[in-house]
Amino acid sequence: MSGRSVPWWRRLVQFVSLLLVTAVLLGVGRFVPSSSTEAGVAIALGLLLLAGVLCSEVLDTFQLPHLTGYLVAGVVAGPQVLHLISHETVESLSEVNTFALSLIALAGGLELKLSTIKEVLKSLGYATLVHTVMGLTLMTAGFLALRPWIPFAAELPLMGALGGGLLWAVLAISRSPSATLGILSQTKPDGPLTRYALAFVMSSDIVVVLIMAAAVVVARPLLEPGSGISMAALGTLGHELYGSISVGTTLGLCLVLYLKLFGQHLITLLVILGFGFAAGVGYLHLEPLLTFIVAGFVVQNLSQQGERLLSAIERTSAVVFVVFFATAGAHLDLHLLARLWPAAVSLAALRAVVTIAGQALASKLADDPPLLRRWAWSPLISQAGLTLGLSVVIQRNFPSLGTAFSSLVVATVALNEVVGPVLFKLGLERAKETGRGVSH
């Protein structure tokens, strides 16, 4: 239901309810410290769910996506503003966040149908090539050009800065499956832009994981003079990719078998997958997003059970997206963003320009229809969990970059995380693919 069709008094009730919930929880926080007990964690989770839903409804009045409301609720309730949720409690919610991200990735794989890929295959091929080449080249050059204003990069030698720029460029070409699916879940669109967004954003995950692994190998001798190409790194790359695809395929086949033989208690099954299986994937040092996307893809395209499983996930989607994005909002460090804003804004703006220009070129080469030429860039601005996860990989492989590198990543992702969903929702509305633009 759009903000235009909801009576003003209902929005007023929602706004007053949000204020009352905040006031009550401020009082409760005095008696139940959120960082000390399991009850505090449960209260924090309940707060994020309730505040996220209410805030998203209020902001829907201004035609903003629900994801923006979830993020705002997390920021305001988190340790940076009202301190309703402490930093320790936010960290305690990481397992719940992993659960949400696992289901989002599984849903992404289930949405990725072979028929959709075939429909946009030409556009997908050109876009992957152009965004990869332009993104890596121009973002590396931009990182070097902005080097004097990036604190840690200014201290690196030229070759070291080149290596850091290459790693940054790989992060810049990563997208956000969670934001894409969140907007699609809210607007229920259908059309060329929707299908292109699904195909490109989901498949780009696999491409980015591959490129990151290769970039780590190439950047090592640049950042660590005297070191060469590591065979161990190549072995780790093979283990992560082959292992993730193999485990994902096996999981998908097991899900097909379960759905055929039993097909009941699907919510319980999703909880087991989100918590138990995701932990096992992490223990094996595999890529969770890739594993669950592959599993969903297998279920959707090698069986008739894909819609049943997707329907079960959609029944939990409201909770899943609120938890994921409200927790992400609570994680945002506003003090860090204020300190790094010149470099973060510059890099985010450069990335947006390169993305829009790259998509324009790709659409021209692929001879896309006018609608895609105008709006195919809109789902590509958002960034979230995948980018942050890749930054952890970089920090683990290159401790010499220090926490400053990952801090700048967090600051830049925060900007893209807030702006990206708004632009994608705008693109879907302008393309007349949402409920507002088409008749049902």
C-alpha positions in Angstrom: 0.0 0.0 0.0 1.5 3.3 -1.1 1.9 6.4 1.0 -0.5 8.2 -1.3 -3.4 5.8 -0.5 -3.1 5.7 3.3 -5.3 8.1 5.3 -3.5 10.9 7.1 -4.9 9.8 10.4 -3.4 6.3 10.1 0.1 7.8 9.4 -0.4 10.1 12.5 -1.2 7.0 14.6 1.8 5.2 13.3 4.0 8.2 14.0 2.6 8.6 17.6 3.1 4.9 18.1 6.7 5.1 17.1 7.3 7.9 19.6 5.5 5.9 22.4 7.5 2.8 21.6 10.7 4.8 21.8 9.7 6.4 25.1 8.8 3.1 26.7 12.0 1.4 25.6 14.0 4.4 26.9 12.4 3.7 30.3 12.9 -0.1 30.0 16.5 0.5 29.1 17.1 2.0 32.6 16.1 -1.3 34.3 17.3 -3.9 31.8 20.8 -3.0 30.5 20.8 -4.2 26.9 24.3 -5.5 27.0 24.1 -7.7 30.0 21.5 -10.4 29.5 19.8 -12.6 27.0 16.7 -10.6 27.8 18.4 -7.5 26.7 19.3 -9.1 23.3 15.6 -10.2 22.9 14.4 -6.7 23.8 16.9 -5.2 21.3 15.6 -7.5 18.5 12.0 -6.7 19.3 12.8 -3.0 19.3 14.4 -3.2 15.9 11.5 -5.1 14.5 8.8 -2.8 15.9 10.6 0.4 15.3 11.7 -0.7 11.8 8.2 -1.5 10.7 6.7 1.7 12.2 9.5 3.9 10.8 9.2 2.4 7.3 5.4 3.1 7.3 6.0 6.7 8.3 8.7 7.2 5.7 6.4 5.6 3.0 4.5 8.9 3.2 7.4 10.5 1.4 7.6 7.6 -1.1 10.9 6.3 0.5 11.5 2.5 0.4 10.9 0.5 3.5 14.6 -0.4 3.6 15.3 3.2 4.3 12.9 3.1 7.3 14.6 0.0 8.6 18.0 1.6 8.4 16.9 4.8 10.0 15.3 2.9 12.9 18.6 1.0 13.4 20.7 4.2 13.4 18.4 6.1 15.8 18.0 3.1 18.2 21.6 2.1 18.0 24.6 3.1 20.1 25.3 6.3 18.0 22.1 8.2 18.8 19.6 7.1 21.5 21.7 4.3 22.9 18.6 2.0 23.2 20.9 -0.7 21.9 24.5 -0.9 23.0 27.4 -1.8 20.8 27.8 -5.1 22.6 24.2 -6.0 21.9 24.6 -5.1 18.2 27.5 -7.5 18.1 25.4 -10.2 19.8 22.8 -9.9 17.0 25.4 -10.9 14.4 24.1 -14.5 14.3 20.6 -13.2 13.6 22.1 -11.1 10.9 23.8 -14.1 9.4 20.5 -16.0 9.5 18.8 -13.1 7.6 21.6 -12.9 5.0 21.5 -16.6 4.4 17.8 -16.6 3.6 18.2 -13.5 1.4 20.9 -15.3 -0.6 18.7 -18.4 -0.9 15.8 -16.3 -2.1 18.2 -14.7 -4.6 19.1 -18.0 -6.1 15.4 -19.1 -6.2 14.6 -15.9 -8.1 17.4 -16.6 -10.7 15.6 -18.6 -13.3 17.3 -19.9 -16.4 14.5 -18.4 -18.5 15.3 -15.0 -17.0 19.0 -15.4 -17.7 18.4 -16.4 -21.3 16.1 -13.4 -21.8 18.7 -10.9 -20.7 21.8 -12.9 -21.7 23.1 -10.4 -24.2 22.6 -7.4 -21.9 24.1 -9.5 -19.0 27.2 -10.3 -20.9 28.0 -6.8 -22.1 27.2 -5.4 -18.7 29.4 -7.8 -16.9 32.3 -7.1 -19.2 31.9 -3.3 -19.2 31.4 -2.9 -15.5 34.3 -5.1 -14.7 36.8 -3.4 -17.1 35.6 0.1 -16.5 35.1 -0.3 -12.8 38.5 -1.8 -12.1 40.3 0.7 -14.3 38.6 3.9 -13.4 38.1 3.2 -9.7 41.8 2.2 -9.3 42.7 5.5 -11.1 40.3 7.4 -9.0 41.7 6.0 -5.8 45.2 7.0 -6.8 43.9 10.5 -7.8 42.2 10.9 -4.4 45.2 9.5 -2.6 46.2 12.8 -0.9 42.8 13.0 0.8 42.7 9.3 1.9 44.7 9.2 5.2 46.1 5.7 5.0 46.7 5.8 1.2 48.8 9.0 1.4 51.3 7.1 3.6 51.7 4.2 1.1 54.4 4.1 -1.6 53.1 4.5 -5.1 53.0 0.7 -5.9 51.4 0.0 -2.5 48.7 2.6 -3.3 48.2 0.9 -6.7 47.6 -2.4 -4.9 45.2 -0.7 -2.4 43.4 1.0 -5.3 43.0 -2.4 -7.1 41.4 -3.9 -4.0 39.2 -0.9 -3.6 38.1 -1.1 -7.2 37.0 -4.7 -6.7 34.8 -3.6 -3.8 33.4 -0.8 -6.0 32.0 -3.3 -8.6 30.2 -5.3 -5.9 26.5 -4.9 -5.6 23.8 -5.6 -3.0 21.5 -8.7 -3.5 19.9 -7.9 -0.1 18.9 -4.4 -1.1 17.7 -5.5 -4.5 15.5 -8.3 -3.1 14.3 -6.0 -0.3 13.0 -3.5 -2.8 11.5 -6.2 -5.0 9.8 -7.7 -2.0 8.2 -4.4 -1.2 7.1 -3.3 -4.6 6.3 -6.7 -6.3 7.3 -5.4 -9.7 7.6 -7.2 -13.0 9.1 -6.2 -16.3 12.4 -5.9 -18.2 14.2 -3.8 -15.5 13.1 -6.2 -12.7 14.4 -9.2 -14.6 17.6 -7.5 -15.6 18.2 -6.4 -12.0 17.7 -9.9 -10.6 20.0 -11.5 -13.2 22.8 -9.0 -13.1 23.0 -8.4 -9.3 22.8 -12.1 -8.4 25.3 -13.3 -11.0 27.7 -10.4 -10.3 28.2 -11.9 -6.8 29.9 -14.9 -8.3 32.0 -12.7 -10.7 33.1 -10.4 -7.8 34.1 -13.3 -5.6 36.3 -14.6 -8.4 37.8 -11.2 -9.2 38.5 -10.5 -5.5 40.4 -13.8 -5.1 42.5 -12.9 -8.2 43.0 -9.3 -7.0 44.4 -10.5 -3.6 47.0 -12.5 -5.5 48.0 -9.6 -7.8 48.0 -7.0 -5.0 50.2 -8.9 -2.6 53.6 -8.2 -4.3 52.5 -4.5 -4.7 51.6 -4.1 -1.0 54.3 -6.4 0.3 57.5 -5.9 -1.7 59.5 -9.0 -2.0 56.6 -11.4 -2.0 55.5 -13.1 -5.2 52.4 -14.8 -6.5 51.3 -17.1 -3.8 50.3 -20.6 -4.8 48.7 -21.0 -1.4 46.4 -18.1 -2.2 45.4 -19.8 -5.5 44.8 -23.0 -3.6 42.6 -21.1 -1.1 40.7 -19.5 -4.1 40.0 -22.9 -5.6 38.9 -24.3 -2.2 36.5 -21.5 -1.6 34.9 -21.4 -5.0 34.8 -25.1 -5.8 33.8 -25.9 -2.2 31.0 -23.3 -2.2 29.6 -24.4 -5.5 29.8 -28.1 -4.5 28.2 -27.6 -1.1 25.6 -25.3 -2.6 24.7 -27.9 -5.2 24.5 -30.6 -2.7 22.3 -28.5 -0.4 20.1 -27.7 -3.3 19.6 -31.3 -4.2 18.9 -32.2 -0.6 16.3 -29.5 -0.4 14.6 -30.8 -3.6 14.5 -34.3 -2.0 13.1 -33.0 1.2 10.4 -30.9 -0.5 9.4 -33.9 -2.7 9.2 -36.4 0.2 7.9 -34.3 3.0 7.3 -30.6 2.1 6.2 -29.7 5.6 7.6 -27.5 8.4 9.4 -25.3 5.9 9.8 -22.4 8.4 11.6 -24.8 10.8 13.7 -25.9 7.9 14.7 -22.3 7.0 15.6 -21.6 10.6 17.9 -24.7 10.6 19.5 -23.6 7.4 19.9 -19.9 8.5 21.5 -20.7 11.8 23.0 -24.3 11.7 24.0 -24.8 8.1 25.3 -21.2 7.7 27.6 -21.8 10.7 28.9 -25.0 9.1 29.6 -23.2 5.9 31.6 -20.5 7.8 33.5 -23.2 9.7 34.6 -24.8 6.4 35.8 -21.3 5.2 33.4 -21.2 2.3 31.6 -18.3 0.8 28.1 -18.3 2.4 26.4 -16.0 -0.1 27.7 -18.1 -3.1 26.7 -21.3 -1.3 23.1 -20.3 -0.7 22.6 -18.6 -4.1 23.8 -21.9 -5.8 21.4 -23.9 -3.6 18.5 -21.7 -4.5 19.4 -21.8 -8.2 19.5 -25.6 -8.1 16.1 -25.9 -6.4 14.5 -23.5 -8.9 15.9 -24.8 -12.1 16.3 -28.6 -11.5 13.0 -29.2 -9.8 9.4 -28.1 -9.6 9.8 -27.1 -5.9 11.3 -23.7 -6.3 8.1 -21.7 -5.9 7.1 -23.6 -2.7 10.4 -22.8 -1.1 10.4 -19.2 -2.3 6.8 -18.8 -0.9 8.0 -20.0 2.5 10.8 -17.5 2.5 8.5 -14.7 1.4 6.3 -15.5 4.4 9.3 -14.6 6.6 10.6 -11.8 4.3 9.1 -9.0 6.3 11.0 -10.1 9.5 14.1 -11.0 7.6 14.6 -7.7 5.9 13.7 -5.6 9.0 16.3 -7.6 11.0 19.0 -7.4 8.4 18.7 -3.7 7.6 17.8 -2.4 11.0 20.9 -4.3 12.4 23.0 -2.8 9.6 21.7 0.7 10.6 22.6 0.0 14.2 26.1 -1.0 13.0 26.7 2.3 11.2 29.4 4.4 12.9 28.2 8.0 12.5 31.4 9.4 14.1 33.5 7.5 11.7 31.4 8.7 8.8 31.8 12.3 10.0 35.6 11.9 10.2 36.0 10.2 6.8 33.2 12.0 4.9 35.3 13.9 2.3 37.0 10.7 1.1 33.9 8.6 1.5 31.6 11.0 -0.4 34.2 11.4 -3.2 34.7 7.7 -3.7 31.0 7.0 -3.5 30.2 9.7 -6.0 33.0 8.5 -8.4 31.6 5.0 -8.1 28.1 6.2 -9.0 29.4 8.1 -12.0 31.4 5.1 -13.2 28.4 2.8 -12.7 26.0 5.0 -14.6 28.5 5.6 -17.5 29.4 1.9 -17.6 25.8 0.9 -17.8 25.1 3.4 -20.5 27.9 2.0 -22.6 26.8 -1.6 -21.9 23.2 -0.9 -22.9 24.4 0.8 -26.1 26.6 -2.2 -27.0 23.8 -4.6 -26.2 21.2 -2.5 -28.1 18.9 -2.6 -25.0 15.4 -1.2 -25.2 15.0 2.5 -24.2 13.7 1.6 -20.8 16.8 -0.3 -19.8 19.1 2.4 -21.3 17.5 4.9 -19.0 17.1 3.0 -15.7 19.3 -0.2 -15.8 21.9 1.6 -13.6 19.4 2.1 -10.7 19.7 -1.3 -9.0 23.5 -1.1 -9.2 24.3 1.7 -6.6 23.4 -0.2 -3.4 26.0 -2.0 -1.4 25.7 -3.9 1.9 26.7 -7.3 3.3 28.8 -8.6 0.4 31.0 -5.6 0.2 31.6 -5.5 4.0 32.4 -9.3 3.9 34.9 -8.7 1.1 36.5 -5.9 3.1 37.1 -8.4 5.9 38.8 -10.7 3.5 41.1 -7.8 2.5 41.9 -6.9 6.0 42.7 -10.5 6.9 45.1 -10.8 3.9 46.6 -7.4 4.2 46.9 -6.3 7.9 49.4 -3.7 6.8 46.4 -1.6 5.4 45.2 -1.5 9.0 41.7 -0.7 10.2 41.7 2.6 8.3 40.9 0.7 5.0 38.0 -1.2 6.4 36.8 2.0 8.2 36.6 3.8 4.9 34.8 0.9 3.3 32.2 1.0 6.1 31.7 4.8 5.6 31.3 4.5 1.8 29.0 1.5 2.0 26.9 3.4 4.5 26.3 6.1 1.9 25.5 3.6 -0.9 23.3 1.6 1.5 21.1 4.7 2.2 21.0 6.2 -1.3 20.9 3.0 -3.4 17.5 1.6 -2.5 15.9 5.0 -3.0 17.3 5.2 -6.5 16.3 1.6 -7.4 12.7 2.2 -6.2 12.6 5.4 -8.2 13.8 3.5 -11.3 11.1 0.8 -10.9 8.5 3.5 -10.6 9.7 5.5 -13.6 9.8 2.3 -15.6 6.2 1.6 -14.5 6.9 -1.8 -13.2 5.7 -1.4 -9.6 2.1 -1.7 -8.3 1.7 2.0 -8.8 2.7 1.9 -12.4 0.9 -1.2 -13.7 -2.6 -2.5 -13.2 -3.2 -5.8 -11.5 
